Amino acid sequence: MQYVIVGIGGQGILFSSRVLGHIAMSRGETVIGSEVHGMAQRGGSVISYFKVGDYTSPLVKTKEADTLLAFDQNEGFRNLHFLKDNGKAVINIHDKKALENANLKKYLEERSIGICPIEGYEILKKHMGGKFLFLNVLILGAMCGTGAGDVTIDEVRRAVRDLAPPKYVNANLKVVDLGYEATR
């Protein structure tokens, strides 16, 4: 299973990779990954490549990712080329009109790529008082709700419980469930 996780600096991309790694290692699977930070400290692009299985290189090649998790709409669209045909993407959407783009629709249809848009910022405004630092676990929950990826919601909950700072465990678990319910 090959994942590409994208967004901008400060969105919790590396924590999401740690959650997926924790799950795979608890299963006894081989894990390999790499992060490309770019200008992460200034809100720039961040890409995390993450592989579970018998791989020798951490980088995911174009058209080889099974799952794309995008914490930022623009970064999600910019990195769709990593998905294999029939791949799945969970994308935090801030402007639904972008999904109406004819060229985007044609590209997705030609490659049979499934996109699950989730209005992460709106969900977090409504249920978490606008605490956007929980976007990462919202996307992980949404991934489970859509069936993208190769992890269950219970595995994500356990990993988040194990890895989140103690004072944020309950809030993180609440948001994982919000993402899951929003995409089921």
N, C-alpha and C positions, 0 to 999 in steps of 0.2 A: 504494500500500500504506500503510495507516494502522495504527500501533502505539500501544498504551497500555501503559506499563510502570509498575507500582505496587509499593509496599512501604513500609518504614519507614526513617527516617534511618539512614545508615551501611551499608546493604545493597549499595551499588554500582550503584544504578539509573542514575546519570548516566554511569558508565563503560560500561554496557550500551548506552546511547543513543549514546555516542561510537563504540562498535564498529559499530553498525548504520549510523551516519553515514559512518564510514570506508569501509565496504563500498560503500554507495551512491555515494559520491563517486569511489571507484576505478572504478566502472562508468560514470561520467560522468552520473549521475542527479542530479536536483534534490532537495535535502534541506531540510526545514524542521521545526523542533521548538521545544518550550517545556517548561520544568519548573515545577512548582508545588511549592515546598519545604515549605510548611506549617511544622510544628514539627520539621523534620528533625533539628536538633541535639539534640532531646530524645526521639528515637525516634518522632516523629510521622509522619504520612502524607507520602509523596512520590509525586508523579505526574509522569511524563514523557510528553509527547505527541510523537510522531515520525511524520513523513510523508515518503514517497518518491514523487516524481512532480510533476505540475503542480498545485500547491496554492497558494493565496494567504494562508491563515490557518494558524497552527501548531496551533491547538486542534482536538481531535477531538471531534466532536459525539456525543451519545447515539445508539446504534445505527449507528455508521459505522466503527468500528474493525474491521480484519480480524483482528488478533491482540492478545491481552492476555497480557502476561508479568507474573506476580505472584510476588514474592519472599516475600510473607507471605499466608497463607491467608485471614485476615480481610479484608485489603485486596483480595485477588483477588475474593472473593465480593461485597464492597461495590461493586466497579467493573465487574461483569459487564454492567451496562446500557450500557457503551460499545461492546460487541461488536454487530456487525451480525448479522442472522440468518445462520446457517451459519458464524459466526466461530469461532475457535479460541482456547482459553486454555491456557497452561501455568502451573500453580499449585503452588508449594511448599506441601505439605500437612504439617501437624504432628499432625492428628487426623483419621484416615480416616472416623470416624463422622460427621463433618460432611457428607460426600458422600451420606449416607443420608437426609438431610432431605427429606421429601416435597415441600415447597414448592420447594426448590432443584431437585429432579429434574423437577418439573412445568415450571418456568420454562425449564430447559435444553432439555427436550423440545419445548415449544411454539415455541421460537426456533431449534431445531436447532443449538444451540451445543455444540461438542465441547470437553470438558475433559480435559487430560492432567495427572493429578496426579503429582507426583514428591516423594518423601520426601527432600528436599534435605538436611535436617539429619542424617538417619540416614546418608545416603551420605557426607557430609563427616566425620561421626564415624568411620565405618568406614575410609575411605580416606585422610583428610587429618588425622587426629588432632583433629578438632573445629574446624578452622580455617574458621569460617563466612564469612570475608571472601571466599571463593571462590564463594559462592552465586550471584553474578551470572553468572559464566561457566558454571556448572553449568546454570543456566536457559537460557542461550543455546544450549548443546549440546543440551539437551532439546528446545528449539524445533526445531532441525534434525532431531532424531531423529523427531519427530512429523510433520514436514512443514508445521508452522505457519510463518508468515512467508514471506519471499521470498528467503532466503539459504541457501547451502549450508554444510555443515560445513567444507569447505575454505576458504571465504571467511571464516568466523568464526575459524578457526585462524590464517589470515594476519593478520587484523585484530588479534587478541589478541597475536600475536607482535610486531606493529608498535607497539601501544599500551601494553602492560603494562610496568611497570618491569622492567628487565633481570634483576634478581635473582629475580623472580617469574614469568618467562616459562614455564619448564618446568612449574611447579606449575599455572599457569593452563591450559596446554595439556592437562595430565593431566586436569584437572577438566572441561574442555570435552568431552573424550572420555568421561568418566564419565557426564555428562548425556546425551550422544548415545546411548551404549550402553544406558542405563537406560530409554530410551523407544522404542527401535526395535522 
